[in-house]
Structure formats: C-alpha cells, structure tokens
Amino acid sequence: RGLMFLFNPNPTTLQGKFRLDRAGIGLTGIGRFEVVGTYPSSQPKQQANYGDEVSWEVPAQSCVVLSVTPVAS
C-alpha cells in the first residue's frame, strides 16, 4: 500500500504508466490492488493484479496522486 505521484510538466495531457511490481514501484505484495486517484478529486479508480501495467491520464502542467491498496479477498 502506498501513494504514487505522477507529474506532467508538458503542455499536453500524457498517459503516466507504471507496473505494479517490485521493479516498477517497489511493491512487495501479491494479489489484486485498487488504484484510486486522490488528487485532484473525482478521479476514477482501477483494479489490477500484481505485475500488471497501470496507465493513468495526467493533465497538462499538472500532477495526480494515486493511492494503491490491496483488495481484500
């Protein structure tokens, strides 16, 4: 569980991509995870398995903060 910060200094919207694993973000758990946008508010949420790539839209000259938490089985 933790927070991800994605920054986009460019003048156009970009897709931020990361893999849910140890090499990608330092994640050590296995199973299914929920990725929820916490900033700016009203962001969508996604569920993905350990090892999956997550893609998130980052607005131009802005940032997003994502919360990554395990999904209870």
HELIX and SHEET records of a PDB file:
HELIX    1   1 ARG A   22  ILE A   25  1                                   4    
SHEET    1   A 4 GLY A   2  ASN A   8  0                                        
SHEET    2   A 4 SER A  62  PRO A  70 -1                                        
SHEET    3   A 4 ARG A  32  TYR A  39 -1                                        
SHEET    4   A 4 LYS A  45  ASN A  49 -1                                        
SHEET    1   B 2 LEU A  14  ARG A  19  0                                        
SHEET    2   B 2 GLU A  53  VAL A  58 -1                                        
END                                                                             
